[in-house]
């Protein structure tokens, strides 16, 4: 039930550091969007979703953002 945001932010920083800022930026924007939406937050940040549900929503948001940016 723990929120994986710390792991996501570490990954974002790593991607930017190794020269893959596009991917770090996609994950950062997706995470921000999911928090703003507020529907898939884990219990430790006031929501009712599981870690898996939160993570799946982040992945879906990354895919949606990437598809928009490709057009």
C-alpha positions in Angstrom: 0.0 0.0 0.0 3.0 2.3 0.0 3.3 5.1 -2.5 6.1 4.5 -5.1 6.7 8.2 -5.8 10.1 8.3 -4.2 11.2 5.5 -6.5 9.7 7.3 -9.5 11.5 10.5 -8.7 14.8 8.7 -8.3 14.2 7.1 -11.7 13.4 10.5 -13.2 16.6 12.0 -11.9 18.6 9.0 -13.1 17.1 9.3 -16.7 17.9 13.0 -16.8 21.4 12.4 -15.6 22.2 9.7 -18.1 21.1 11.8 -21.0 17.5 10.6 -21.4 15.6 13.7 -20.2 12.6 13.1 -22.6 11.8 9.9 -20.7 12.3 11.5 -17.3 10.1 14.4 -18.3 7.3 12.1 -19.5 7.3 10.2 -16.1 7.5 13.5 -14.2 4.5 15.0 -16.1 2.5 11.8 -15.8 3.1 11.6 -12.1 2.1 15.2 -11.7 -1.1 14.7 -13.7 -2.1 11.6 -11.7 -1.6 13.5 -8.4 -3.6 16.4 -9.8 -6.4 14.1 -11.0 -6.5 12.6 -7.5 -8.4 9.5 -8.4 -5.6 6.9 -8.0 -3.7 8.0 -4.9 -2.5 5.5 -2.3 -3.7 5.5 1.2 -0.6 7.2 2.6 -1.4 10.3 0.6 -5.1 10.4 1.2 -6.5 8.0 -1.5 -7.8 4.5 -1.6 -5.9 2.9 -4.5 -3.3 0.2 -4.2 0.3 0.7 -5.2 -0.5 -1.4 -8.3 -3.5 0.7 -9.3 -1.5 3.9 -8.8 1.4 2.5 -10.9 -0.9 1.3 -13.7 -2.5 4.8 -13.8 1.0 6.4 -14.1 1.9 4.0 -17.0 -1.4 4.8 -18.8 -0.7 8.5 -18.4 2.8 8.1 -19.8 1.5 6.3 -22.8 -1.2 8.9 -23.4 1.3 11.8 -23.1 3.8 10.1 -25.4 1.1 9.5 -28.0 0.1 13.2 -27.8 3.7 14.3 -28.2 4.2 12.1 -31.3 1.4 13.7 -33.2 
